[in-house]
Amino acid sequence: MNPARSFGPDLVLLDFSSYWVYVVGPVAGAVIAVGFAWILRGPGGGRSGAAAAQGKLGHLRTSSDSD
């Protein structure tokens, strides 16, 4: 079940009938993971997410901080 190993023979034979599994599987897994994250954490958004990503969450703003 290695997509790199399966792609070569499929390319030579021009038979991609079962290659869809390697595309749909990861995409479906990503969608399911985002759904679980949304359920567990909530919809997110707002400035708190941006502040946390920048390492500024919980810090007092000073005149030297810039956006």
C-alpha positions as CSV (number, residue, x, y, z in Angstrom):
1,M,0.0,0.0,0.0
2,N,2.8,2.4,-0.9
3,P,1.5,5.0,-3.4
4,A,5.0,5.7,-4.8
5,R,5.6,2.0,-5.4
6,S,2.1,1.6,-7.0
7,F,2.3,4.7,-9.3
8,G,5.1,3.4,-11.5
9,P,3.4,0.2,-12.7
10,D,0.1,2.0,-13.0
11,L,1.7,4.7,-15.1
12,V,3.3,2.1,-17.5
13,L,0.0,0.2,-17.8
14,L,-2.1,3.4,-17.8
15,D,-4.4,1.8,-15.3
16,F,-5.4,4.2,-12.6
17,S,-8.6,2.5,-11.7
18,S,-7.6,1.9,-8.1
19,Y,-5.3,4.8,-7.6
20,W,-8.2,7.0,-6.3
21,V,-7.8,5.4,-2.9
22,Y,-4.4,7.2,-2.5
23,V,-6.0,10.5,-3.2
24,V,-9.4,10.2,-1.5
25,G,-8.0,8.6,1.7
26,P,-5.7,11.4,2.8
27,V,-8.2,14.1,1.9
28,A,-11.0,12.3,3.8
29,G,-8.7,11.9,6.8
30,A,-7.9,15.6,6.7
31,V,-11.6,16.6,6.6
32,I,-12.4,14.2,9.5
33,A,-9.5,15.6,11.5
34,V,-10.6,19.2,11.0
35,G,-14.1,18.2,12.0
36,F,-12.9,16.7,15.2
37,A,-10.7,19.7,15.9
38,W,-13.6,22.0,15.4
39,I,-15.8,19.9,17.7
40,L,-13.2,19.8,20.4
41,R,-11.9,23.4,20.2
42,G,-14.8,25.3,18.7
43,P,-14.8,27.3,15.5
44,G,-11.8,29.4,16.5
45,G,-11.0,32.7,14.7
46,G,-10.6,36.1,16.3
47,R,-7.5,37.7,17.4
48,S,-6.6,35.3,20.2
49,G,-5.6,32.7,17.6
50,A,-3.4,35.1,15.8
51,A,-1.9,36.3,19.1
52,A,-1.1,32.8,20.2
53,A,0.5,32.0,16.9
54,Q,2.7,35.1,17.3
55,G,3.6,34.2,20.8
56,K,1.9,37.3,22.2
57,L,-0.9,35.6,24.1
58,G,-1.0,36.6,27.8
59,H,1.7,39.3,27.4
60,L,1.0,42.9,28.1
61,R,1.5,45.2,25.1
62,T,4.2,47.8,25.4
63,S,5.1,50.7,23.2
64,S,7.9,48.6,21.6
65,D,5.4,45.9,20.3
66,S,4.5,46.4,16.7
67,D,1.8,44.6,14.6
